Amino acid sequence: MKLKPLFDRVIVAEESPEQDKNGIFIGAPANNNVKIGKVLYAGEGNLNDDGTIGKMFVKEGDHIVFMKFSAAETSLENKPVLILRQTDILAIIE
C-alpha cells in the first residue's frame, strides 16, 4: 500500500541517529523532542492564493530533522510512520 500525502505534507519514517567513524552521532538531537527521519513520500506542494502550486523543498529519500510533537502518527504496512507538514521540518541533513 502507498500513501499519497496531500499538499505540503510528507510521510516520514523515524530513524535512529547514526554514528560516524569518530564516534560522533550524526543528527543526534539535543533533546528528545527533536527527531530525525527519512522522507518516504512527499506531496505536490501547497495551493497558493493565486492558484499556483508552492514548491516542495524536500523530496523522497531526504533525511530530515523535525519536532516530535509536530507529526501525526500512523502505520504503513505495519510499520510506524509520521505525517507532517513541510513547514514543520527544521532542516535537511546533507
C-alpha positions as CSV (number, residue, x, y, z in Angstrom):
1,M,0.0,0.0,0.0
2,K,1.2,3.5,-0.8
3,L,0.0,6.7,0.9
4,K,-0.1,9.8,-1.1
5,P,0.3,12.9,1.1
6,L,-1.8,15.9,0.1
7,F,-0.5,19.4,-0.5
8,D,2.7,20.2,1.5
9,R,2.6,17.1,3.8
10,V,5.3,14.4,3.9
11,I,5.3,10.9,5.2
12,V,8.4,10.1,7.3
13,A,9.9,7.0,8.8
14,E,11.7,8.0,12.1
15,E,15.3,6.9,12.3
16,S,17.9,6.5,15.0
17,P,20.9,8.8,14.9
18,E,23.9,7.3,13.0
19,Q,27.4,7.2,14.4
20,D,30.3,8.3,12.2
21,K,33.8,6.8,12.3
22,N,34.9,9.2,15.0
23,G,32.0,8.2,17.3
24,I,30.0,11.3,16.8
25,F,26.3,10.9,16.4
26,I,25.1,12.4,13.2
27,G,21.7,14.1,13.6
28,A,21.6,13.4,17.3
29,P,19.0,15.6,18.9
30,A,19.9,18.0,21.7
31,N,16.8,16.7,23.5
32,N,14.2,14.0,23.0
33,N,11.7,16.4,21.3
34,V,13.8,16.7,18.1
35,K,13.8,13.7,15.8
36,I,15.4,12.6,12.6
37,G,13.8,10.7,9.8
38,K,13.7,9.7,6.1
39,V,11.0,11.1,3.8
40,L,9.1,8.2,2.3
41,Y,6.6,10.2,0.3
42,A,6.1,13.9,-0.4
43,G,3.1,15.8,-1.6
44,E,3.0,18.0,-4.6
45,G,3.0,21.4,-2.8
46,N,0.6,23.7,-1.1
47,L,-2.0,25.6,-3.1
48,N,-1.3,29.3,-3.1
49,D,-3.9,32.0,-3.1
50,D,-3.3,32.8,-6.8
51,G,-4.0,29.1,-7.7
52,T,-0.3,28.1,-8.3
53,I,1.3,25.2,-6.5
54,G,4.0,26.1,-4.0
55,K,7.5,24.5,-4.2
56,M,8.4,21.4,-2.1
57,F,11.9,21.8,-0.7
58,V,12.1,18.2,0.4
59,K,11.8,15.1,-1.7
60,E,11.5,11.3,-1.2
61,G,14.7,10.0,0.3
62,D,15.8,13.1,2.1
63,H,16.9,12.8,5.7
64,I,15.3,15.5,7.9
65,V,15.2,17.0,11.4
66,F,11.7,17.7,12.8
67,M,10.0,18.3,16.1
68,K,8.5,15.1,17.6
69,F,5.1,16.7,18.5
70,S,4.5,18.3,15.1
71,A,3.7,15.0,13.5
72,A,0.7,12.7,13.3
73,E,1.5,9.1,14.0
74,T,0.0,6.3,11.9
75,S,1.2,3.0,10.4
76,L,2.0,1.8,6.9
77,E,2.4,-1.9,6.2
78,N,2.5,-2.5,10.0
79,K,5.4,-0.1,10.4
80,P,5.1,3.3,12.3
81,V,5.3,6.4,10.1
82,L,4.7,10.1,10.8
83,I,2.8,12.6,8.7
84,L,3.8,16.3,9.0
85,R,3.8,19.5,7.0
86,Q,6.8,20.7,5.1
87,T,6.8,23.9,7.3
88,D,7.3,21.7,10.4
89,I,10.6,20.4,9.1
90,L,13.5,22.1,10.8
91,A,16.4,21.0,8.4
92,I,17.5,18.6,5.7
93,I,20.6,16.5,6.6
94,E,23.1,16.5,3.8
